[in-house]
Each structure stands twice: as C-alpha cells, then as structure tokens.
Amino acid sequence: MSKAEIIEITNGFLVDEFEVDGDLITSEANLKDTLGLDSLDYVDLVVTIEANFGVKLGEADFVGVVSFQDFYDLIENKIKAKV
C-alpha cells in the first residue's frame, strides 16, 4: 500500500467517522489539536485503523506522534512491519 493510499484512506475516515473538517487536515497540522479527540475517541480511532489497515496500535505507538505526517508514518511503518 502506498503512502498516498494510506493518506487518502485515513483522511477519508477522519472526515466521515470523526467529523473532522478536511481542510484542517494537513501533513504539518497538530494531530491532537486538529482532531480534538477525547480518550474514548482514541479507542475508536485505534479500532478504525485496525479495521482499515489490519494493524494494531497501542498507547505507546502514539508517543512522538505530533503531526498528521507522524500519524501517516506510524501507520505505514506498522503495515510494513506486518508484511
């Protein structure tokens, strides 16, 4: 799966399921500030990632994830590690 596909799928479910304004999602934007998710929303986010990409994320995986680019890289690295 290409990085572009990861970004497209991720942004799609963030807009559709988490009601994030697509215009606010940029590579440099702060993930936490832009999404405004509470702890329950993060659980939903992890479940959605698993459903879309077949990878599991834990709390420790989010350490150091600040921007959307970091988030895309995390997903991409998890997918590559699974193969």
HELIX and SHEET records of a PDB file:
HELIX    1   1 LYS A    3  PHE A   18  1                                  16    
HELIX    2   2 GLY A   22  LEU A   24  5                                   3    
HELIX    3   3 LEU A   31  LEU A   35  1                                   5    
HELIX    4   4 SER A   39  PHE A   53  1                                  15    
HELIX    5   5 GLU A   59  PHE A   62  5                                   4    
HELIX    6   6 PHE A   68  LYS A   82  1                                  15    
END                                                                             
